[in-house]
Amino acid sequence: MFKKVLIANRGEIAIRIMRTCREMGIRTVAVYSEADRYARHVREADEVYFIGAAPAAHSYLRIETILAVARKSGAEAIHPGYGFLSENAAFVDACEQAGIVFIGPSAEAMRLMGSKIAAKRLTQSVGAPTVPGYAGESQDNTVLLKEAERIGFPLLIKASAGGGGKGMREVHQPAPFLEQLAGARREAQAAFGDETVFLEKLIIRPRHVEIQILGDRYGNMIHLCERECSIQRRHQKIVEESPSPILTPALRAEMGEAAVRIAQAAGYVNAGTMEFILDSDKRFYFLEMNTRLQVEHPVTELVTGFDLVRQQLLIAAGEKLAITQAQVSQRGHAIEVRIYAEDPEHAFLPSTGTVSTFVEPEGPGVRVDSGIESSDEISQYYDPMIAKLIVYGENRQAAIARLQRGLEQCIIFGVKTNIALLHAIATHPAFQGGLTHTGFLDEHHLLTPETGQAAPPDAALLAAACYELSNRQIQSATDNPWQNLGPWRMTGEGYAFTYTYHEQAYRVALRSQNGQQDMWECKIDARAVGNVAYKHGKQSFILLTFGPMQVHTNVQQIQSAIHVNLNGHTYILGRRQPPDVDIATYGGNRLNTQKALTAPMAGTIVKVQIHDGEEVAAQQVLVILSAMKMEHTITATHDGRVRRVHYQEGAVVKGGAVIVEME
């Protein structure tokens, strides 16, 4: 077995690999970029080496730099994790030439299965079904448009070299096909260095089911059953589970056998995943193979009992696979959700910044794989996934109950997250009934912002007020009278606080009972809501007590707002601010003053579609920004004229930077 392994990755997956290496007595070597100098994976490794600037192209994707670190550190093998160089055949070749073991498949198998086009042809050769489409050699626009019309709309444009929804476009009509094709190619080139695409018929309401396989260099190959990953956003999985609620034992065996046949035909060694889609008639079709460890591998580990990273290390070290197909079975049920730093109120755009508080959920059957801790930064340069919450139960109902509770206990302040969306999924009757498919979120309108925002719960408002009392902010004095007053007033009722939530004001009044400071009479907008006591706990925890009833909350002030986490939802309560000149002048209608279009996040300008002085229409795409491996559009908010374009293609901009000025 190896004595030392270099992990050519960062964040959650680097730490996950370190844990198994530590159990096996293997020393770990971490690499880090300038942005990750103080990252958690750097703190936890046995040895660490700096490899370059923050952009991945200048650090985590530099093959020669990583190999130089491996030689310098004496690492015998490199584990690539997922992403970055994990599916880069040239990296595998370079490792072999350097005499360093690559923990994964051979370069030949990776090239074969890494090309979705070649993989489809191989699949067809072993008699496994594939989705109808076009996977020919020509990349000519005219040919692709003609093939698209032959296949029929709707269809998918897909990047040949990659996954994760990057370089993928769903097209429902012929008119936007060429524009979508160009966008898919740009994204594929940026993500994978290869703009080759192919076309597939879009299957309506499919389920996404994948089979985990393991193979050694002696020809032994098994599958470890399935994971269902149907709930996706932008073709990116966010919920994964095993077993699939739809598979029968016979269908599971048939899909597993097909996956093994494909892998054997490819001469595949190590861990890999065959991805299939399942139509409404339970017919399955091969999609692609991921020639690496999957993000969602923990659900397979929990239901089979096998550590996949350990198996990868053993196979790479030349050992025979010690597991037979007969030994593989599923016990219980596991579900994983991906927690991302995203802003739900702004189309789930990535949310960068410092995670001021991160409290991981705990309890029986709860596992958290994360790459951050409190005070760590979410950077613009990498994927915005913060953590994976994985739960296990004796059956699906028990697993869902633990998932709901785990999400309610997960506290993240400092950046916005998708936790509320995940909780909405976990509590949705269709999910609980196993009625999932790749259009689940759209069908149930879970991505659509709520109209007519409801008032925040009383407990959230009371927690904010108690937080301010407990931090003695009412006793602070500054030279600014507006800050001096803050959201509170001393009145005959005691202390009164004013908060805003979605532009609606709420007044919270607290008066101590009989002069005691441990029990407060409460009113919200003159409505009596009973008596409350509160206690501070670790980090941001505040316990509210209403007689025998207790409410657990987490509260933190971030800039001028109070953030309250209650049952998995974060309520951002604004505090009294100095008058806004624009609001006073224009009666609060900010659209009347909006002339500057800004970057919703830090990123790189990849396309500018307008120029100074050009007339534009409302909702017209002006600029395309690439951030965290995805493209985002900046559109005109109204008809008008472009006064000035501040940045050109290739420019790196900060979040909030003015990109276009309008007249």
N, C-alpha and C positions, 0 to 999 in steps of 0.2 A: 504493500500500500504506500501511497505518496506520504512524504513527510511534510511537504510544504506545497500549498496551492495558491496561486494568484487568482484573485477574483476581478475580472475585467468588467466591472459594473459598479453601480452605486445604489444608495437608497435601500429600499425594502428587500429587494432580492439579494443584494450583497450580504445583508445581515442574516437573511434566511440561510444562505449557503454557509456562512460562518458558523452558525449554530450546529449544523450537522458535522462540519469539519472538526469543531471543538469536541464533540462527542466521540469522534473517531480518532482523536489524538493528532490531528493534522493542523499544523500551523498555517495561519492565513496571512496573505499579503493583500493590502488594499491599495488602490490607486485613487487619486482625487484631482479634480480641477480646481482652479482658483475659486469658483463659486462654492465648492464643497470643502474648503479648507477646514471648516469646523463641523462638518457633517457627522451624523451618528455613525455611519459605517466606518469612518476614519477613526473615530474614538474606540471602536470595538475590535479592530483588527490587531494582529500581533505585530505586523510591520506595515508602514505606510510610505507611499512615494508620490510626490507631486508630478503630474504629467502634462500640465499646460493650462491655457486660458479656458474660460467658462464655456464657450461654444463647444459642442461635442466634436465638431470637425477638428478642433484644435487640442483635443484631450482624449476623450473616451473612444474616439474613432481612429486614433493614430496608431496604426499597427506596429510600426518600428519602435515607437516610444514604449508601448506596452511590452513588447518582446525584450527590449533593453532592460526594463525593470525586472522581468522574469529572470533574465540571466544574472543581473546584479544581485537579486535577492536569493538566488539559488532555488527558485520555485521549479518543481518538476512538471507541473501541470497548470493549465489555465481553465477556469470555469467561466464561461461568458455570460451566465445568467440569461436574461431575455432582453431583446432590444440591442442597440449598439452593434457590436460585432458578432452577436450570437448566431446569425445566419449569413455570415460573410465567408464565402468559400475561400477567398484569397487569404483571409486570416488563418484559416485551417491549414492551407498550404504553407504559409509562413511559419506556423508553429511546427509543422512536420520538418521543414528544412532546418529549423533551429534546434531540433531534438527535444522539443517540449510537447507534452501530451495535451491535445485539445479534448476537453471533456464534452463530447458530443459526437455527431456522426462524421463520416469521412467527407472530404471536399467533394468527391464525385457524387455521393448520395445527396449532399446538400444542394449541389448545383441542379441535379435532376429534379428533386422534389421542391426546391426553392423556386423553380420556375413553375408557375401555376399551369402554364401551357403544356410544358413537358410532363408534368405530373398528371394532367388530365389524359394525355395520350397513354401513359403507362397504365393508368387505372383502367382505361378501356381495353388494354391488351390482356388484362387478367380477368376480364368479364365483370368488373364492378361498374355500376351505373354512374353517369355524369350528367350534369345539367346541359340541355341543348344550348348551343351558342356558336361563337367563332373564336378559334384559337389558332388561326393561320399565321403564316410568316409575315404577311404584309402589314405595315403600320401606316400605310397611306390613308389620308383622311377620306378620300373618295371611296376607297375600298371598304373602309370601316363603316362609313355611312350606308353604303349599299348593303353590307352584311347586316347592319342594324335593322334596315328595312325588311330584309329577308327574315330575320329572327322574329321581328315584330315587337312593338312597344306594349308594355313597359319592359325595360331591360336594365342591366347593370354594366357599367364600364368598370373594369377592375385592373389594378396594377398587377403585372405578372410576378414582380419580385417583392413581395412583402405582405403585410396584413395589418390588423388593427384599424381597419376602415380607412387607412390612408391611401390616396390614389383611387378611391372608389366613388362613383357617381351613379345615382338612380335617375334614369331618364324616361319620361312618360310620353313625350311627343318628339317628332323628328326635328322641329324647329330649333330647340336649344342643344341638340346633340353635339355639334362641333364646339360650341362654347364649353360645354361640360367636359368634352374630350380634352380640350386644352387645359382646363383646370385639373383634371385627373392626372395628366402627364406632368404638370408642374409639381404637384404634390408628390407624385411617385419619384420624380427625379430628386426632389429635395430630401425625401425620406430614405430612399434606397439607392440613389445614384443610377437608376434605370427607369426610363419613361415608357417602357414597353407595356402595352395594355392588351386585354382581350375582352370579349363580350359574352354575356350570359343572359338567357331568358330570365326575367324576374318572376320567381315563383311567389304567388300571393299567400300571405299568412303562413310562411314556413316556420318550422321549429329548427333551431340550430343545435345539433347533437354531435359531440365529438368523442372519439375513442382514444384513450391513452394506450400507447404501446411501449414495450421494452424489448430490446434485442441485444444479444451479445455477439462477439466476433466469431463464435463457433456455430452460428446458424440457429441458435435457439431464439424464438420469438413468441411473445405472449401479449395479450391485451389485458388491461386492468379496468375493463368495463367503461361506462360512458359518463360524460358530464353534459347536462343540458345548459346551454348558454343563450337562450332565446331572447331574453330581455336585453335590448341593446339600444344605444343612442349614438347616432352618427356612425353606425356600423361598428361601434365599440361596445364590447360586452361590459355590463355593469352588475349583473347577477348571474351566478353559476350554481348549479346544484347537481348532486348525485345521490340516488339514482334519478333518472328522468321520470317524471310522473306519467309519461305516455308510453314508454317502451314495455313490451311484453317480453318474457324470457326468450321466446323464439326469435323475436326481432333483435333483441340485444345480442344473442349468439350470432345471428346472421351478419349484423353490422360489425361485430368483433372479428369474425372470420374474414370478412372483406378487408378490414383494416390490416390484419396480419398478412394477407396475400399481397396487398399493395406494398407493404414495408419489405417483405421478403424479396419481391421482384426488384425493389430498389437497392437491395443489398444493404439495408439500413442497420446501423448499430447505435445503441444508446437509447435515450428516451426521446419520444416524438409523439405527435398527436395528429390523427386523421380527422379532419372536419367534414361533416356531412350536413345536408339539410334534409328535413323530413316534411313531405307535403301533407295535405289534409287527409289523404288516403293511406298514410303511413308508408309511402314509397320513399326510399332514401337515395340521395345522390351525393357523390363525392364532390367536395368543394376544393380542398387544398390540404397540404400537410405542413404543419409547423415543425421545423427540424430543430427543436430546442425544448427546454422546459417551459411550460405554460404559466401564465400569471395565476390561473385558477387551479394549479396542481394540488393545493391543500385539500380540496374537497375529495379528491381521489385518495389522498393519504388517510383521511379520517374514516372513509367507509371501507377501505381495504386493509388498513393497518400497515401499509408499506411506506417507508420514507423514500421518496423518489430521488432526492439528492444523494442519499446514501447509495441507492442502486446505480445512479450515474457514476459515482466515484468508483464503485466496485467494478463496473463494466469497463470503465476507462483504464483501470489498473490491470486489466487483462483477465479478470476472474470470470468464470462461467456464471450464467444466470442461475441463481439458486431457487428460483420460484417456478413452479410448473403452472400450466393453465388450470389444472384441477384444484390448485391451492388458492385460486383467486375467487373471492366472493364479496358481495356487498353486504355490510351490516349497518343497520340504522340509516340515517339520512344526514347529509351535510349540505350547507348552503354558504356561499361566499358572496359578499358585496364589496364593490370597490368604492372607497371613499376618496373623492376628488376635491381639490381646491378649485371650486367653480362658483360662479355667481348665478343662482337660479333666476334672479330678477332681470338679468341681462343675457338671456339666451344661453346660459351656462358657459359663458366665456371664462377662461382660466382666471383665477384670483391669486395674484402673487402677493408676497409680503411675509412678515414674521408671524409664526404661530406662537402667540403669547401664552396660550394654555392648551395643553393636549392631555386629556384624561382618558385612558383606555378603559373600556368596559371589562368587567371580570365576572367570573362565575363558572359553574359546571358547564362543560361543553362549549366554552367560549375561547376562541383563539384569535389573537391579533398579530398580524404580520405588518410591521411598519418600519419606516426608515427615518422617522423624525421623533423628536421630543419637544417639550415646551422650549421656546426661544429659538427654535430652528427656523430657517428661512425656506419659503417656497419660491424657487427661482423661475424666471422666464425661460431658462435655457432647456429645461427638461420636462418630462411628462408630469402633469399636475396631480398624480395619484399620491395621496397622503398615506393611506393604509388600506389593508384588507381585513375585514371582519369576517371570520369564519366560525360558524356554529355547527354543533352536532347534537342530534337527538335520536331517540330510539325509533322515531318515525318522522314523517314530514311535518305533521302538526306540531310535534314537540320542537323540531328544529325551527319552524317559523316563529313559535312563541319565544324561543331564545333569541332569535334574530331581532324581533321587535324590541325586546328588553335591552339587548346589547346596543342597538341604535339609540335608544333613549338614554343610555348611560354614557355614550360617547360624547365627550365635550371638546369642542375645538373653537378657540377664540383667536382672532387676529386675521384670519382669512375666511371667506365664505366657502361653504361646502354644499355637497349634494345630499347630506344626511336626511333632510326633510323629504326629498324625492325618494330615497331608499326606504324610508319609513312608510311613505304613502304606498309604495309597491308592496311592502311586507304586510300591510293591513288591508290591501285591496281584496275584495271577495274573489275576483277572477284569478289572482295569483294564488290565493289560498286553495282555490279549486283546481289548480294545476292547468288553467286555461291560458298558457303562455304561447307567444309567437314573436317573431322579430318586429312586428308592428304594434306590440302591446302598449307601449307608452303613448303612441299617437292615438290608438283606438280609444284609450281611456282618458285622453286629454291630460295626462299627468305632467306634460312639459309646458302646458299653457298657464301663464300667470293668472292667478285668481282675479276676477273682477269684483269690485265692491269689497275691498279688504275688510274682513271681520275685525272687531275690536280685539286687542290682546287680552288674554285671560287675566282675571283679577290677580291671580298669584304672581304673574309676571310683573305687573305694575307694583305690587306690594314688595316683591323681592328687590326691585330697583330702588324703591324708597328706603327699605331697610339697609340695603348696601350703602347708600349714601350716609345714612345715620351712623352706621357702624364704622365708617371710615372718617367720621367727624369732619366731613366736608362742610357742614353748616357752620363750623367754627373758624374756617379759613377766612383770611382777609387779604384782598389784593387792591392794587391801585385802580383796577378797572371796575366800575360800579356794576356793570353787567355780569362780570364774573363773580363779583361779591354777592350779588343776589342769586345767581345761578338759577336752578329750577324751583327754588324753595322760598317760602315766606314764613315768618313766625306770625301766627294769628291766634285768635281766641281758641281755635281748635288744636293748637299745638304747632306742628310743623306741616306745611303744605308744599307739595312738589308738583310741578307741571311737566308732563312728558308729551311728546308727539309721536304718533305712530301712523305712517301713511297719511301725513298731513292733518290728522285729527288730534286735537289736544285732549289730554286726560289729566285731571287734577286729583292728586292723592293726598289726603289729610291724615296725619297720625297724631294722636294725643295720648300721652302716657296716663295710665290709670292710677289715680291717687298719688301722683308724683313718682311712681315707680318706673324704672327704666327697663323692666323685663317684660312688660305687657303693654300693648298699644291698641287703642280703639282706632278703627280704620274707616275711612270714607273714600269713595271714588266718585267724583263729580256729585258730591252731596248725598250719595247713596251709601247707607251703612252696610259694611261688609263684615262686621264682626270684629273680634279681637285677635291680635296676632302677636306671637313672640318669635324671636329669631336668634339663631346661633351661627357663628362663623365656623367653618371647617377647614380642611386642607385646601390649598390653592384658592379656587374661586367659589367654593361650596358655601351655600347658605341654606340652612334648614328653617323653614317656616312652620310654626305650630299654631293650629287653630283648635284649641281644646285638646281632645285626644287625637285629632287628625294631624298628620305631618306631610309636608310637601317639600321634596328635594329640588333645589334649584342651583344653578351656577351663574354667577354674575361677575361682570368685569366692565370697567369703563375703558373704552377705546376712543381716543380723541374726545370729541364732544358728546358722545352717545353712551348710553348704558346698554350693554348686551346681556340679555337674560336667556339662558338655556333652560327650557322646561319641557320634559317628556320628548326630547329629541328635536325640538324646534327652537330656533334662536330668534328672539324678538329684539329688534334694534329700536330702542326708545330714545328719541332725540331730547336734548335738554335745551333750556332757554338760551338763545343766542342773541348777539347784538343785531340791530336792525340791518337788513340787507337793502342797500341802496337801489339795486335793480328791482327787487320785489316792491319796494315802496313806490318807485316810479312807474312801473308797468303793471301794477295791480296783481303781482304774483304770477303773471303769464311769462314764464321764462322763454317760451318759444319765440316771443316777440324780440328777444335780445340775442337769440342764438345765431351767431355768425361763424363760430369756429367749430369744426368737426375734429374731434380728438381721437387718439388711439385708445381703444378700450382696455388695452394691456400693452406691456412691453413686447416688442417683436421686430420683425424685419419686413420692410416694404418689398413685396415681390412683384407687384404690378400697379402702375399708375395709368388709369384709363381716361384721364381728362388733362387739360392744360389751362393755364391762366387765361381768363377772359371767355371761357367756353360757357354757353348756356346749357343748363342741366335741368332735368325733371325730378320731381320728388320720387324717392326710392331708387333712383339710378345709382348703379355701382360706380363709385369714384376711384377707390383704392382697395387693393387686396393686401392684407397683412398676414404674415405667417408667424405663428407663436405656438410653442409647445407642440410642434409637429403637425399642426392643423392650420388651414387657411380660414381667415375671417374677413368679411367685407365691411367697408365703410361706405355708407350710402348717403345720398342727399336727403335731408329732412324736409325739404320743400323745393318748389321750383325756384330757380334763380341763376345767378351768374357766378362762376368761380373767380374770386378775386386773386387768390394766390395759392399755389401748391407748394408747401414748405419742404417736402422731401421727395427725392427721386428713388427709383427702383434700386434696391440693394442697401438702402439706408437702415440702420438700426435705431429704433426710437424707444423712448420710455413711455410707460403707461401715462395717459393724460396729455401727451404731447400734441400740440395743434398740428394736424396734418393738412387740412384744407380750410381756407377762409372763404366764406360765401358772401355774396351781396344780395 
